[in-house]
Amino acid sequence: MEIIRAKPNEAASLSEIAFAAKRHWGYPEQWMEIWRPDLTVTPDFISNHETYNAVEKSQIVGFYALNQTDRQLDLVHLWVLPNRMGQGVGRLLFSHVLEHAKALEFRAVQIESDPNAEGFYQRMGARRVGVNTHYVEQQKRELPLLISEV
């Protein structure tokens, strides 16, 4: 498996991976529609964000994307195909995130995590530093805010 820079023409494939991975957690379909703008990866997004794919046998099996500002590096996407979860793809991607962050001279990566993914990030060494509260159909959701030091 290799980690390579995503290309804008791969946007639809990355969106499919994001939706499949999020659905894997059993969220209602109406929530998936509410989250469509956040889960949809566009060619412009790939052009303007550090986006990398995990590729095996010419197939994209996962990806991540970073949002960089002057002071902060945020992990805005890290998704793995459901049939590849638990096989080291996420670990490989997250290790690449940290290596890439170090190369960009950041000391930490911030992550607003889905509650279902928090355990993964903690196993990778991230620590919870807070919670962001969001509402979906008037239902309160607390999303863990994590920091992973490089």
C-alpha positions in Angstrom: 0.0 0.0 0.0 1.2 3.5 -0.8 0.2 7.0 0.3 0.0 9.4 -2.7 -1.2 12.9 -3.3 -4.9 13.0 -4.3 -5.8 14.4 -7.7 -8.8 16.7 -8.3 -10.4 14.1 -10.7 -10.6 11.6 -7.8 -13.1 13.8 -5.9 -16.1 11.6 -6.5 -14.3 8.5 -5.4 -13.2 10.2 -2.2 -16.7 11.4 -1.5 -18.0 7.8 -1.9 -15.4 6.6 0.6 -16.4 9.3 3.1 -20.1 8.5 2.8 -19.6 4.7 3.0 -17.4 5.1 6.1 -19.9 7.5 7.9 -22.8 5.2 7.0 -20.9 2.3 8.5 -21.7 3.7 11.9 -25.4 3.4 11.4 -26.4 7.0 11.2 -29.9 7.7 9.9 -30.1 8.5 6.2 -31.6 11.9 6.8 -28.5 12.8 8.9 -26.3 11.7 6.0 -28.2 14.1 3.7 -27.7 16.9 6.3 -24.0 16.1 6.3 -23.7 15.9 2.5 -21.9 19.2 2.2 -19.3 18.2 4.8 -18.7 14.7 3.4 -18.6 15.8 -0.3 -15.0 16.3 -1.6 -14.8 18.5 -4.6 -12.0 19.0 -7.1 -11.4 22.5 -5.8 -11.2 21.1 -2.2 -8.4 18.7 -3.3 -6.6 21.5 -5.1 -6.7 23.7 -2.1 -6.0 21.2 0.7 -3.3 18.7 1.5 -5.2 15.5 0.5 -3.6 12.1 0.3 -4.9 8.6 -0.7 -4.1 5.2 0.6 -3.8 3.1 -2.6 -3.6 -0.6 -2.9 -3.6 -2.5 -6.3 -4.7 0.8 -8.0 -7.7 1.2 -5.7 -8.2 4.0 -3.3 -9.0 2.4 0.0 -8.9 5.5 2.3 -7.8 9.1 2.3 -7.1 12.1 4.5 -7.2 15.9 4.1 -5.7 18.7 6.1 -6.7 22.3 6.5 -3.8 24.6 7.1 -3.8 28.1 8.5 -0.8 30.1 9.7 -1.2 28.8 13.3 -3.0 25.5 13.1 -3.2 22.3 11.1 -6.6 20.6 11.2 -7.4 17.0 10.1 -10.7 17.6 8.3 -11.1 14.1 6.7 -9.8 10.7 7.4 -11.9 7.9 6.0 -11.3 4.3 5.2 -13.6 1.9 3.2 -15.6 -0.1 5.6 -14.4 -3.4 4.2 -10.8 -2.2 5.0 -11.4 -1.0 8.5 -9.3 -2.7 11.1 -6.6 -3.7 8.6 -4.1 -0.9 9.3 -5.2 1.5 6.6 -6.3 4.2 9.1 -3.1 3.7 11.1 -0.9 4.1 8.0 -2.9 7.2 6.9 -2.7 8.8 10.4 1.1 8.1 10.6 1.4 9.9 7.3 -0.6 12.8 8.7 1.9 13.2 11.5 4.9 12.9 9.2 3.5 15.4 6.9 2.6 17.8 9.7 6.2 17.6 10.9 7.5 18.3 7.4 5.2 21.4 7.3 6.8 22.4 10.7 3.6 22.1 12.8 3.9 20.8 16.3 0.4 19.4 16.5 -2.7 18.4 14.5 -6.2 19.3 15.7 -9.0 16.8 15.1 -12.8 17.3 15.5 -13.7 13.6 15.7 -16.9 11.7 15.2 -17.6 10.1 18.6 -17.2 6.7 16.9 -13.6 7.5 15.8 -12.3 9.0 19.0 -11.0 5.6 20.3 -9.0 5.2 17.1 -7.4 8.6 17.5 -6.6 8.0 21.2 -5.0 4.7 20.3 -2.8 6.7 17.8 -1.7 9.0 20.7 -4.2 11.9 20.4 -5.6 13.4 23.5 -9.0 15.0 24.1 -8.8 18.7 24.8 -12.4 19.7 24.5 -15.8 19.1 22.9 -17.6 20.9 20.1 -21.4 20.9 20.3 -23.5 20.5 17.2 -27.2 19.9 16.6 -28.6 17.5 14.0 -32.4 17.7 13.8 -32.5 19.3 17.2 -30.5 16.5 18.7 -27.4 17.5 20.6 -24.1 15.9 19.4 -20.9 16.4 21.2 -17.9 15.9 19.0 -14.6 15.3 20.7 -11.9 17.8 20.0 -8.5 16.1 20.0 -4.8 17.1 19.6 -2.1 14.9 18.4 1.4 16.2 19.0 3.9 15.7 16.2 
